[in-house]
Amino acid sequence: MKHFFQKLSGGFYMFVESVKMSVSNILQNKMRSFLTVLGILIGVMAVIALVTTISGVSTSISDSFLSMGAGSMTLTVTGTELKTGLTDEDMEKIAQLEHVNGVCPSISLNSTVTVEDVSDSFTVSGKNDYFFVHTPNAVARGRAISRLDTDSQNRVCLISQDLVESHFYGVDPLGKTLYLDNRDFTVVGIIQEDEDVSIATILTGTPDLYIPHSTALKMTGAASVNSLTIYIDDIENSEAVEGELETLLDPLFNYEDDVYSINSMESIGDTMEEMLGMMSMLLAGIASIALLVGGIGIMNMMLTSVTERTVEIGLKKAIGAEPGQIQLQFLIESFLLSIAGGLAGIVLGILLSAALCNVMGITFTLSYGAIALGVGFSAAVGIIFGWSPARKASRLSPIDALRRM
């Protein structure tokens, strides 16, 4: 037992001395050591910054998607030859499903807007009153489309700020008349520029005008709706509502395949997270090339160091140093160079990612996984690329080494 502790103590002393000599040699060649460390530093910094920033982007997008479309899903119908879309009766049945708070049809069209002989093409979206109930900040001034407007097919509209500036410059448009495809409409409201975005708006884009959906159907001559936003009481009930919708819609379309699709903001958010995750891995892989280059730099420096210190190695082996001790010293030196670059890269990477997140206006979230990846990469690079020079040093013949004195 005593012999074991003596051997252990000797091994620890040898390790400490190897660390001291490695640090001394690194400090003796400051510029060369700095340039060698720089490659690892840049690689780790790039990995940390990219992974952390993309993680912040992913979190922000996910939160935005859920907040924008919490409690809603979109039903898109391609229809069949016998049934091309959803009728008012079909929409009423959907509205009566459990956990459904209301439905909002969406009819999109391009129309020519004419104001005092000035005409231009604008996008128009037909909505009902439920849309404005669930998008309370959609109206900047005036009023929203009401149930009476929808039931009576009133020719009223809400217009965007762009349309106000282009056709009502210097004039209050509220109460004024414009013409959509030669049909007179009364402006009852102005659309808020930074309105809360709904899932339907994301999928179809922001229109220049809102009109009652019943009026839009009459203008297009259609008898049914092909796009419907469904508002549910809780996002957790999305799957249950989707199942009820399928049960209702399948018999309506004679159980044919690919005649409708159901999209929820949750599923879109999951898809976006998957895409961002793949992008994060791809960019991290590209950034890791810098680590590879840094590792080659470490190997080059260590091989140069072995050549320069051939006499030193010969003297150590001549006075009894074992090959394993020589190899350990060079491995420690390689490891210290690499880990120094890794630690500096982590600090700079965190600072860079925090700055990027601040500029992009997204939440900065420290990625411990990225830090672990940076430390692991730098340590692995030091050991892997330092192994060959260390082994070369340990196998030098003391006689051949001393001949170079």
C-alpha positions in Angstrom: 0.0 0.0 0.0 2.9 2.3 0.9 4.5 1.6 -2.5 1.2 2.4 -4.2 0.9 5.8 -2.6 4.6 6.6 -3.3 4.0 5.8 -7.0 0.8 7.9 -7.0 2.6 10.8 -5.4 5.4 10.5 -7.9 3.0 10.4 -10.8 1.2 13.5 -9.5 4.5 15.4 -9.1 5.5 14.4 -12.6 2.2 15.7 -14.0 2.5 19.0 -12.2 6.1 19.4 -13.5 4.9 18.6 -17.0 2.2 21.3 -16.8 4.7 23.8 -15.6 7.1 23.0 -18.4 4.3 23.2 -21.0 3.2 26.6 -19.7 6.8 27.8 -19.7 7.3 26.7 -23.3 4.0 28.3 -24.4 5.0 31.6 -22.8 8.4 31.5 -24.4 6.8 31.5 -27.8 4.0 34.1 -27.2 3.4 35.1 -30.8 3.5 31.6 -32.2 1.2 30.4 -29.4 -1.2 33.2 -29.9 -1.5 32.6 -33.7 -2.0 28.9 -33.0 -4.7 29.6 -30.4 -6.4 32.0 -32.7 -7.7 29.3 -35.0 -9.4 27.4 -32.2 -10.7 30.7 -30.8 -12.4 31.7 -34.0 -13.8 28.2 -34.6 -15.3 28.0 -31.1 -16.6 31.6 -31.2 -18.3 30.9 -34.5 -20.0 27.7 -33.2 -21.2 29.3 -30.0 -22.4 32.5 -31.7 -24.3 30.7 -34.5 -25.9 28.0 -32.3 -26.9 30.5 -29.6 -28.2 33.1 -32.0 -30.2 30.5 -34.0 -31.6 29.1 -30.7 -32.8 32.6 -29.8 -34.3 33.1 -33.3 -36.1 29.7 -32.9 -37.5 30.6 -29.5 -38.7 34.1 -30.7 -40.3 32.6 -33.8 -42.0 29.9 -31.8 -43.3 32.3 -29.2 -44.5 34.7 -31.9 -46.2 31.9 -33.8 -48.0 30.7 -30.7 -49.1 34.2 -29.7 -50.2 35.1 -33.2 -52.2 32.0 -33.7 -53.0 30.7 -30.2 -56.5 29.2 -30.3 -56.9 29.2 -34.1 -56.5 26.9 -37.1 -57.1 27.2 -40.8 -59.1 24.9 -42.9 -58.4 25.0 -46.7 -60.7 23.1 -49.0 -59.8 22.1 -52.6 -63.2 20.3 -52.9 -64.4 17.8 -55.4 -66.4 18.0 -58.7 -69.6 17.6 -56.7 -68.8 19.9 -53.8 -66.3 22.7 -54.4 -66.3 24.3 -50.9 -68.1 25.0 -47.7 -71.6 26.5 -47.6 -73.1 28.7 -44.9 -74.8 25.5 -43.5 -71.4 23.7 -43.4 -69.8 26.6 -41.6 -72.6 26.7 -39.1 -72.0 23.0 -38.3 -68.3 23.7 -37.8 -69.1 26.6 -35.5 -71.3 24.3 -33.3 -68.5 21.8 -32.7 -67.2 21.4 -29.1 -64.3 23.8 -28.2 -65.0 26.0 -31.2 -65.7 29.6 -30.4 -66.5 30.8 -33.9 -65.4 30.6 -37.6 -64.3 33.2 -40.1 -64.4 32.6 -43.8 -61.7 34.2 -46.0 -62.2 35.1 -49.6 -59.2 36.7 -51.4 -59.4 38.6 -54.7 -57.7 41.4 -56.6 -59.9 44.3 -57.5 -59.5 47.7 -59.2 -60.0 50.5 -56.7 -61.2 53.8 -58.2 -61.3 57.1 -56.3 -62.2 60.2 -58.2 -61.1 58.7 -61.6 -57.8 57.4 -60.1 -57.6 53.6 -60.4 -55.2 51.0 -59.2 -55.2 47.3 -58.4 -55.4 46.2 -54.7 -55.8 43.0 -52.7 -59.2 42.5 -51.1 -60.1 40.1 -48.3 -63.6 39.1 -47.4 -64.1 38.6 -43.6 -66.9 38.4 -41.1 -67.4 39.9 -37.6 -65.6 37.0 -35.9 -62.3 38.0 -37.4 -62.4 41.5 -35.8 -63.6 40.0 -32.5 -60.5 37.8 -32.4 -58.2 40.5 -33.9 -59.2 43.5 -31.7 -56.3 45.7 -32.8 -57.0 45.4 -36.5 -58.9 48.7 -36.7 -56.9 51.9 -36.2 -59.9 54.3 -36.7 -63.5 53.8 -37.5 -65.4 50.6 -37.0 -65.0 46.9 -37.9 -67.3 44.8 -40.1 -70.4 43.9 -38.1 -72.8 40.9 -38.2 -75.4 43.2 -39.9 -72.9 44.0 -42.7 -72.4 40.3 -43.4 -76.1 39.3 -43.2 -77.1 42.2 -45.5 -74.2 42.0 -47.9 -73.4 45.6 -47.2 -70.9 47.4 -49.4 -68.6 48.7 -46.7 -64.8 48.4 -46.4 -61.8 49.0 -44.2 -58.8 50.3 -46.1 -55.0 50.2 -45.4 -52.8 53.1 -44.7 -51.1 52.7 -48.1 -54.5 53.1 -49.8 -55.2 56.1 -47.7 -52.0 57.8 -48.7 -52.3 56.9 -52.4 -56.0 57.8 -52.9 -57.1 59.9 -49.9 -54.0 62.0 -49.3 -54.9 65.0 -47.0 -58.5 63.8 -46.8 -60.2 61.9 -44.0 -61.4 58.7 -45.8 -64.0 57.7 -43.2 -67.5 57.9 -44.8 -66.1 58.5 -48.3 -67.0 56.3 -51.3 -64.7 54.3 -53.4 -65.4 51.8 -56.2 -64.3 48.2 -56.3 -64.7 46.9 -59.8 -67.3 49.6 -60.5 -69.3 48.8 -57.3 -69.6 51.6 -54.8 -68.3 50.9 -51.2 -68.3 53.2 -48.1 -65.1 53.4 -46.1 -66.0 52.6 -42.5 -62.6 52.0 -41.0 -58.8 52.2 -41.3 -56.6 49.1 -40.9 -54.0 49.2 -38.2 -50.5 49.0 -39.7 -49.2 46.9 -36.8 -52.3 44.8 -36.4 -52.1 41.5 -34.6 -51.3 39.0 -37.2 -53.5 35.9 -37.5 -52.7 32.5 -38.9 -54.9 33.3 -41.9 -53.0 36.6 -42.5 -49.7 34.7 -42.4 -50.9 32.2 -45.0 -52.6 34.6 -47.3 -50.8 37.9 -46.7 -52.1 41.3 -45.4 -54.8 42.7 -47.7 -55.3 46.4 -48.7 -59.1 46.2 -48.0 -61.4 44.2 -45.8 -65.0 43.8 -46.9 -67.8 41.5 -45.7 -67.3 37.9 -46.9 -70.8 37.7 -48.1 -70.3 40.7 -50.3 -67.0 39.2 -51.6 -68.8 36.0 -52.5 -71.4 38.0 -54.4 -68.7 39.9 -56.3 -66.9 36.6 -57.3 -70.2 34.8 -58.1 -69.1 31.9 -55.8 -71.5 29.9 -53.7 -69.1 28.4 -51.3 -65.9 29.2 -49.2 -62.6 27.5 -49.7 -60.7 29.0 -46.7 -61.9 29.1 -43.1 -60.2 30.2 -39.9 -61.6 28.3 -36.9 -61.2 29.8 -33.4 -61.0 27.4 -30.5 -61.2 27.9 -26.8 -57.8 26.6 -25.9 -54.7 25.6 -28.0 -54.5 22.4 -26.1 -57.8 21.3 -27.7 -56.4 21.7 -31.2 -56.1 17.9 -31.7 -59.6 17.2 -30.4 -61.1 19.9 -32.7 -59.0 18.6 -35.7 -60.5 15.1 -35.1 -64.0 16.5 -34.9 -63.5 18.4 -38.1 -62.3 15.3 -39.9 -65.4 13.4 -38.7 -67.6 16.2 -40.0 -65.9 16.9 -43.3 -65.2 13.3 -44.5 -68.8 12.5 -45.3 -69.4 15.9 -46.8 -66.7 15.2 -49.4 -67.6 11.5 -49.8 -64.5 10.4 -48.0 -62.2 11.4 -50.8 -58.5 12.0 -50.1 -56.7 15.3 -50.4 -59.8 17.5 -50.6 -59.0 19.6 -47.5 -56.2 20.4 -45.2 -56.1 21.6 -41.6 -53.2 23.8 -40.4 -52.7 25.0 -36.8 -50.1 27.5 -35.7 -48.7 24.9 -33.4 -47.9 22.6 -36.3 -46.4 25.4 -38.3 -44.3 26.4 -35.3 -43.0 22.8 -35.0 -42.1 22.8 -38.6 -40.2 26.1 -38.3 -38.3 24.7 -35.2 -37.3 21.6 -37.2 -36.0 23.8 -40.1 -34.1 26.1 -37.8 -32.7 23.1 -35.9 -31.4 21.7 -39.2 -30.0 25.1 -40.2 -28.3 25.4 -36.8 -26.6 22.0 -37.3 -25.5 23.0 -40.8 -24.0 26.3 -39.7 -22.4 24.7 -36.7 -20.8 22.1 -39.1 -19.5 24.9 -41.3 -18.1 26.8 -38.4 -16.5 23.6 -37.1 -14.2 23.7 -40.2 -12.4 26.6 -38.5 -11.8 24.2 -35.6 -10.3 21.7 -38.0 -8.0 24.4 -39.4 -7.1 25.4 -35.8 -6.3 21.8 -35.0 -4.0 21.5 -38.0 -2.3 24.7 -36.8 -1.7 23.1 -33.4 -0.3 20.0 -35.0 2.1 22.1 -37.1 3.3 24.1 -34.1 3.8 20.9 -32.0 5.8 19.2 -34.8 7.9 22.4 -35.0 8.3 22.4 -31.3 9.5 18.7 -31.3 12.1 19.5 -33.9 13.4 22.6 -32.0 13.5 20.7 -28.7 15.2 17.6 -30.0 18.2 18.1 -27.8 16.0 18.8 -24.7 14.1 15.6 -25.3 17.4 13.6 -25.7 18.8 15.0 -22.4 15.6 14.1 -20.6 15.6 10.5 -22.0 19.3 10.2 -21.2 18.7 11.0 -17.5 15.9 8.5 -17.2 12.7 10.1 -18.6 10.4 7.5 -19.9 8.7 7.8 -23.4 5.3 8.1 -21.7 6.5 11.1 -19.7 7.7 12.8 -22.8 4.5 12.1 -24.6 2.4 13.4 -21.7 4.3 16.7 -21.6 3.7 17.4 -25.3 0.0 16.3 -25.0 -0.5 18.6 -22.1 1.1 21.5 -24.1 -1.2 20.8 -27.0 -4.3 20.5 -24.7 -3.5 23.7 -22.9 -3.2 25.6 -26.2 -6.5 24.2 -27.5 -8.4 24.7 -24.2 -7.2 28.3 -23.9 -8.5 29.0 -27.4 -11.7 27.2 -26.5 -12.3 29.2 -23.3 -11.6 32.5 -25.0 -13.8 31.5 -27.9 -16.7 30.7 -25.6 -16.5 34.1 -23.9 -16.3 36.0 -27.2 -19.0 33.8 -28.7 -21.4 34.6 -25.9 -20.7 38.3 -26.2 -21.1 38.2 -30.0 -24.3 36.2 -29.8 -25.7 38.6 -27.2 -24.8 41.5 -29.5 -26.5 39.8 -32.5 -29.6 39.1 -30.5 -29.8 42.7 -29.3 -29.4 44.0 -32.9 -32.0 41.5 -34.2 -34.4 42.3 -31.4 -34.7 38.7 -30.2 -34.4 37.2 -26.8 -30.9 36.1 -25.8 -30.8 32.6 -24.3 -27.5 31.2 -23.1 -27.1 27.8 -24.8 -25.3 25.4 -22.4 -25.3 22.8 -25.1 -23.3 25.1 -27.3 -20.9 25.8 -24.5 -20.4 22.1 -23.9 -19.9 21.6 -27.6 -17.3 24.3 -27.7 -15.4 23.0 -24.7 -15.6 19.4 -26.0 -14.5 20.4 -29.5 -11.5 22.3 -28.3 -10.4 19.6 -25.9 -10.8 16.9 -28.5 -8.8 19.0 -31.1 -6.0 19.5 -28.6 -5.7 15.7 -27.8 -6.3 14.4 -31.3 -4.0 16.8 -33.2 -1.4 16.8 -30.4 -1.2 13.0 -30.3 1.0 12.5 -33.3 3.7 15.1 -32.4 3.7 13.9 -28.8 4.2 10.3 -30.0 7.0 11.4 -32.4 8.7 13.2 -29.4 8.4 10.1 -27.2 10.0 7.8 -29.8 13.1 9.9 -30.4 16.3 8.1 -29.8 18.4 9.9 -27.1 21.6 9.1 -28.9 20.4 10.6 -32.2 18.9 13.6 -30.3 22.2 14.3 -28.5 24.2 14.2 -31.7 22.5 17.4 -32.7 24.1 19.4 -29.8 
